[in-house]
Amino acid sequence: MQDQKHHLKPKSQITSVGDCKLEDCRNGLHNHSTSNLLKWCLVEDLYKSREPVPEMKAIYLMTPTAKCVDAFIADFKLKPKYKAAYVYFTDYCPDDLFNNMKLYCAKHIRVCKEISISFLPQEAQVFTCDNPGAFRSIYSPHSQDKRKTLETLADQLVTLCATLDEYPGVRYKKDTNMENAKCLAELVDEKLSKYYEMDDSGKKKGKTQAQLLILERGFDPVSPILHELTYQAMAYDLIAIESDTYKYKSKDGSEKEALLNEEDMLWVKLRHMHIAEKTVHLNLTEDCMNYFQKNVEKLCKAEQDLAVGSDVDGVKVKDPMRTLLPVLLHPYSIHDKIRAVLLYIFSLSGTSLPENLSKLIQHVKIEDEREYIENWKELGVPIISTPSFFSRKPNRRDRSHEEKYNLSRWTPVIKDVMEDAVENKLDTREWPHQSECPTAWNGSGAVSARQKHKASSQDDRRSGSRLIIFVIGGISHSEMRCAYEVTQAVKSCEVIIGSSHIVTPTSLLEDIKALSKGPMETFTIDERSNA
């Protein structure tokens, strides 16, 4: 093995692996996606005990951590498990780990490359950093690794930009109460600068016609809490979907499974449609409608009135408590009542007095679990309004001309941000530039001179610019949908959205509650459908 480490550019991909094994050591990696690419390869976990196959070569796809490298070395240190190793790191490998591999395994390694893919492509226009634990690390008042977590997220965002071959201008949402977006923007900009110091031709890479916007989960607490009635968001909220797998019984009573991913073209076509428009995907649709008719339908009107601030006729809600009270008196689930109470509090930008908050908590009967509501303050969301806690609701775009269903009037704030960014209308006082593009942003305008690469089928819908949005602390399925809607409407700009992880209302509430746990407590993350 040579001393020099090699960088595999994003456009270089493994297309044939021969009679190899793929050792997948990345926690949470969707093996079914990898195995679809390598259909005739055996995919195994690096950490598990495996039988030696000395006549076969092995491809190792792994994160550059001590745990992964130690496991790799163990495969070859005493008695080699495989004929040879082709090592691909998802990110930059620190010199100490690289030298350790070289010391013990040099003669067995045929290739060692860093391929900059330390993120998880969830959908065509959605990515995650596959790290639900980042929520607690960043927002818990007891956290001891916030800076380290932000550093890791920054590294992952750099690999995303490298994969997209973009060197974007970086902006962040300014917040008087929170500094995480500013900190992450600084880290990303610094790391991007170092990454793009030199390209293959020995020239420094210039900024591309792209923007990266960074903001915090607290910028819009409404969208991830609201009951959504579009297909994907509704299904993941109401149905037990784990690892993107929907389990159901067929007409003959047999158990069946359906994988909800990009390969199911019907799912891709339907996932952003309103539940009222669909007559196919019948089993999942019927399950959603059963929940809707039993519980959600009556809730939705109250939720929409609280979120939008007006009723279906456009009449302003003057007394939000009158809207909330029927929900509290009805035998809805505790989680549904918590969601309604939160929407009430968000509509007021916080209750006026602590005793008012206590009464709400008593109504929901969560006196011993107040954290579901109170811990939102750790995200910079006011729960009790105080003079020292500055909070200003964002100015919303006028959507009165748009056709909407009565129970789906709310539009996620992120869609306003996307459209304003594309139209170059973001206020620089609220969205400071950490670094700017070399030319004026033209998300909705002409194609820049740089964008002359051959377009793939995925690129057909965009002719030039790219907007990347990263939300610290999780994104909801309704916000994911907005990326597709804006891209489809604008066409000259592709919008990509990502976060540390994808949240459902239930998973977000549990994350919020867990923020109170002390640093010495064991914190485990349950399996999630959006991992």
Buried (B, 14 or more C-beta within 10 A) or exposed (E): BEEEBEEBBBEEEBEEBEEBBBBBBBEBBBBBBBBEEBEEBBBBBBEEEBEEBEEBBBBBBBBBBEEBBEBBBEBBEEEBBBBBBBBBBBBBBEEEBBEBBBEBBEEBBEBBBBBBBBBBBBBBBBBBBBBBBBBBBBBBEEBEBBEEBBBBBBBBBBBBBBBBBBBBBBBBBBBEBBBBBBBBBBBBBBBBBEBBEEEEEEEEBEBBBBBBBBBBBBBBBBBBBBBBBBBBBBBBBBBEBEBBBBEBEEEEEEEEEBBBBBEBEEBBEBBBBBBEEBEEBEBBBEBBBEBBEEBBBBBBBBBBBBBBBBBBEEEEBEEBEEBBBEBBEBEBEEBBBBBBBBBBBBBBBBBEEEEBBEEBBEBBEBEEBBBBBBBBBBBBBBBBBEEEBEBEEEEEBEBEEEEBBEBBBBBBBBBBBBBBBBBEEBEEEBBBBBBBBEEEBBBBBEBBEBBEEEEEEEEEBBBBBBBBBBBBBBBBBBBBBBBBBBBEEBBBBBBBBBBBBBBBBBBBBBBBBBBBBEEEEEEEBEEBBBB
